[in-house]
Amino acid sequence: PLIDYEVLAYFPAKMLEVVDVFDSLTDPNRLYKKALTAEQAIDVMHNQFVEDNTKLDPILLDFFERFLIERGTL
């Protein structure tokens, strides 16, 4: 439960999932598909990894998207 702070132990791993998927989708060295732009990758992540099949934490994905916007990547 959140109140016991046990859930916070999963935060680094869940955030790394978001970063790893983004990195995989935007990697220019992808052999099987062309690299996506940052905007395309975020769209794919929202559509395929949150809406269609919840594999990524939607809150962390929103935080990551805001980070990219503040950084000027999006």
C-alpha positions in Angstrom: 0.0 0.0 0.0 1.0 3.6 -0.7 0.7 4.5 2.9 3.5 2.0 3.8 5.8 3.5 1.2 6.4 0.1 -0.3 5.2 1.3 -3.6 8.1 3.8 -3.8 10.5 1.0 -4.2 9.0 0.3 -7.7 9.4 4.0 -8.9 12.9 3.7 -10.3 12.0 0.5 -12.2 8.8 1.9 -13.6 10.4 5.1 -14.7 13.2 3.2 -16.4 10.5 1.3 -18.3 9.2 4.5 -19.7 12.7 5.7 -20.6 13.7 2.4 -22.1 10.6 2.2 -24.4 11.2 5.8 -25.6 14.9 5.1 -26.2 14.0 2.0 -28.2 11.5 3.8 -30.3 13.8 6.7 -31.1 17.0 4.8 -31.5 18.5 5.7 -34.9 20.3 2.3 -35.0 17.0 0.3 -35.0 17.5 -2.6 -37.5 13.9 -3.7 -37.9 12.1 -0.3 -38.1 13.0 3.3 -38.8 13.5 5.4 -35.7 10.6 7.5 -34.7 10.7 11.2 -33.8 10.2 12.1 -30.2 6.6 13.2 -30.9 5.8 9.9 -32.7 7.3 7.9 -29.9 5.2 9.6 -27.3 2.1 9.0 -29.4 2.9 5.4 -29.8 3.6 5.0 -26.1 0.3 6.6 -25.1 -1.7 4.6 -27.7 -0.1 1.2 -27.5 1.4 1.1 -24.0 -1.3 2.9 -22.0 -4.6 3.1 -23.8 -4.6 -0.3 -25.7 -2.6 -2.3 -23.2 -1.6 -0.8 -19.9 2.1 -1.7 -19.8 3.5 1.7 -18.7 2.4 3.8 -15.8 0.3 6.7 -17.4 1.3 9.1 -14.6 5.0 8.5 -15.1 4.6 8.8 -18.9 2.9 12.2 -18.4 5.8 13.3 -16.2 8.3 12.1 -18.8 6.4 13.9 -21.5 6.5 17.1 -19.5 10.2 16.6 -18.9 10.8 16.3 -22.7 8.7 19.5 -23.3 10.6 21.5 -20.7 13.9 20.2 -22.2 12.8 21.3 -25.7 12.8 17.8 -27.1 9.1 17.9 -27.8 
